[in-house]
């Protein structure tokens, strides 16, 4: 099994390196940004059991901070990315500190309410550009590479995604990750074992927010603008769909879900217009009714059944 997992990782890395030779690099970078966003959300929902309806606020806040740092403050690209990530993590600490006081649907509603408050702040704040957004963000250079070149930027985005994906996997399989799973499965029992559940929930929330912020900061670098859409509740709904479609609580599920949703949106936007949202809704309904464990989850379950029959 370990050999197969290693082969799968190496094959994925090879495809990631070769992808810009066959697919439009901007599209692949968009997929990677949203895949990182979905993986960060899955860390919170799939492995901690916390459903956030306002996770796009971290994507959007990092996008605005990074864009402002690069365009107005003229900071180096790496510093701008770090600034956006830290800002999202700090906002995650503030929102998480308030939200973890509640559980279940009440937790979800608190995150949505606080996210909407931040959204309306972005709508009114002068540095965000309001409904026009923050446009003309320079990509700059990094380690002597001109990031205005899409291929150079692609490999930077691929490196950011790979490092973040590795960090998420290490977190999941660490003792910290095992405690998060215990909280998801049976929170009262975790408390009875002496764990400070509130502290672990907050740490998971901040880590998820920071990684979501890194996705937003990278997305600003790719498209050279940040808009209110990045922080809108609709984007929060999309990341939920990506995670459930791919497979909540699975390693590759969010990546698969993000790839499908982003690709469909890109291919159908010019053909069906606003009906894209209807199609996404239909996909969500089919996912819930037909394969509740998601594509990857159902595939793993089928694989285990086949192995069990052979043995």
N, C-alpha and C positions, 0 to 999 in steps of 0.2 A: 504494500500500500504506500509506504514511504517513497519507494522508487517511482511509483506511478504519479504521486503528487509532485515529486521533483521534476519528472518529465513534463508534466502539465505546466508547471511554472516556467520551465525553460522554453517550452513551445510557445507559451503566451508572450514571453519576453522577445522571442524571435519574431513573432508576428508584429509586436509593437515596434520593433526596429525597422521592419520592412514595410509597414503599412503606408507611409507617405509615398512609396514608389507606385502604389496601386490606387490609393484613395486620396481625395482632396484633403490636404493636411489640416485645414481649418476645421473641417467636419470631424476629423479624428480627435483634434484637440478639444473640440466642444464635447465630444463623447467622454473623453478622459476627465474633463472638469466636472461634468455631471456624475460620472462614475465615482469620482472621489467624494463628491457631495453625498451620493447615495450610500457609499461605504461608511462615511462618517455617521449618517443617520442610522444605518443598520447597527452600528456599534451601540447606539443608544436604545433603539427599539428591539432589535433582534437578540442582543446579548444582555441587556439590562432590563428590558421590559417597560421602558418609558416611552410613551407615544407623545411626540411633540408636534403640534399643529402649526408652529411658527418658526420652523427651523430655517426658512429662507431668510430670516432677518440677519442671520450670521453670514450667509452668502452675500447679501446685499451690503451689510455694514463694512465687511472687508473689501468689497469691490469699490465702495466710495472712498474709504480711507487710502487704499492703494492708489486709486486714480488721482486723488487730491495730492498725495505725497509725491507722485511722479510728475504731475502736470504743474502744480502750483509751487510746491516746495522744491521741486527739481532734485529730489533725492535719487541716489542710485537704485537701480532696479531691484537688487536683492534686498535693500533696506525697505523699499516700498512694499515688497511681498511680505516681509517680516512684520512691518507695521500693520498691515491689514489682518494678518493672522493673529497677532497679539491683541488687536482691537476686538476681533470677534471672540477670542477666548475670554477677554475681560468682560465683554457684554454677556457672554455665556455664564460667567460667574455671578453676575448681577441677577440675570433672569433665573438661572438655576437655583440660586439661594432662596428665591421667592417661590418658585414652582415646586420644589421638592417637599414643601410643607403639605402638599396635597397628593393624592394618589388617583390612579385610574383616569376617568374622563375629566375629573376636576383638574388634574395636572395638565392634561391636554388643553383644556379651556384657558387655564392661566397662561400657558405659553402662547396661545393664539392671541389673547388679549394684550399681553405685553408686546408681542411682535407687532400688532397693529398700532400700538402707541408709538413704537419706534418708526414704523412705516410713515405715519402722519408727520412725524418729526422730519424725516427725510423729504417729505413732500413740501414742507414749509422752509426748510433750512436753505440759506443762500448758497452754501458751498456745494450742494448736490445738483444744482441746476434745475430743481423742481421736475416738472413733467418733461422737460427737454433732456434731462440727464446730464451726466458729466462726459463730455465728448473730447476727442482729440488727445487721448492719453498717450504719451510717448512710450515706446517699448524700451528704449535705451540699449545698453550693452551689458554683457555679463561675462567676466573672464576674457575680455577681448573679443567676444563674439557679438556681431551686430544682430540684435533680435528683430530688427525690421525684416530680416530674411525669414520667411515662414518655416523653412527647414530647420534653421538654427533654433528658432523658438519651439518647434515641434519637439526636438530632442530635450530641450529644457523642461517642457511640460511632461514629456514621458518620464524623465528622471524624477520630477516632483511626484507624479502619480505613483511610480514604482516604490520610491522611498516611503511615501505615506501608506501605501498598501502593505508594505513590509511592517511598518510600525503598527498598523491595525492588527495584522496577524500575530505579531509578537504580544500585543496587548491581550488578544483573545486567549492565547495559549499560556499566558503567564498566570501566576497565583492571583494577581489582581483580576484578571479576566475570569478565573474560576469563581471568585467571590461574586462578581457581577452576575454570572449565570445562576449562582445560588440565590441571589436576591430576586432574580427573574422567576425562578421556579417556586420559591417559598420564602418570602420576605420575613414572616414571623420566626421561622426556624433560623434564618441567618442572624436575626437579632438575638435569639436565644443562645446562639453559639458565641456571642460576645462581639460581633462585628458592629462597627459604627456605620449602619446602613446609610444614614443621611450623608456622611462624608464620602462614601464610595459612590453614591448616586451623583453627588455634586462633582466629584472628580471625573466621572464618566461624561457628565453633561458638558463640562468645560473642555475636555479632550475632544468630544464630538463637535462642539461649537468651533474650536480652533481649527480642526481639520476641514470643516465646512467653510470656514473663513479662508483657509488656504485655497480651496477650490474657487471661491469667489474672487480672490486676489488674482489667481492665475487666469480666470476667465476675463477679467478686465484687461490683462496684458494681451490676451489673444485677440479680443475684439476692439480694443482701444477705446472702450467707453463703459460706463456704468449707468444703469437706468433703474427706475422704480420697480420694474418687473423683477429684478433680482431679489427684492425684499418683499414682494407681494405674496399674499396668502395662496394664490394660485400656484406659485412655484413650490410652496410648502406641500401642496397637494400632489404635485408632480413627483416629488421625491418619495412620498409615501407610495405612489403607484409604482415607481421604479423598483422600490424595495420589495413590495409584495409580489409584483410580477416576476422578478428574478428569483426570489426565494428569501424570505425573512429568516435571519439567523443562520444563513449559509455564507461561505467565504466568497464565492464568485457570483452569488445571486444578484447583488446590487449592480455589479458590472454588466451582467447580461441584461438586466432590466433597463439600465440607463442606455445601453447600446440600442435596444429595440425602440424605446420611446423617442430618443433623440433622432434616430434614423427615420422613423415614421414621420415625425414632425417635419424634418427637413425635406422628405420626399413628397409629403402630402400638402404642405403649406400652400404651394402655388396651384395645386390641382383642385382642392376642395375648400380652401379658405377657412372660414370659421367652423366648418364641420369637423375640423381636426379634434376639437374638444369633445364632440359627440363620439367620435371614433375612440378617443382615449377612454371615455366613460364606458363604452361598450367593452373595451378590452379589460377594464377593471372588473366589470360585472362577470365576464366570462372567467377571469382569473379566480374570482371569489367562489364561483359556482363549480367550475370544472377542476381546477388544480389549486387548492387552497394553500399548498406548501410552495407554490411558485414553480417556475420552470426547472430551476436547478434542484429545488427540494424534491419535486416529484421524480426527477431523473435519478437522483441519489436513492430514493426509496425503491424505484424500479430496479436499479442496479443491485441493491442489497437483496431484494427478493430473488433475483436471478442467481446470485451467488448462493443464497440459502437453498434454492432448489437443486443446484449442482452438488452441494455438499450433503 
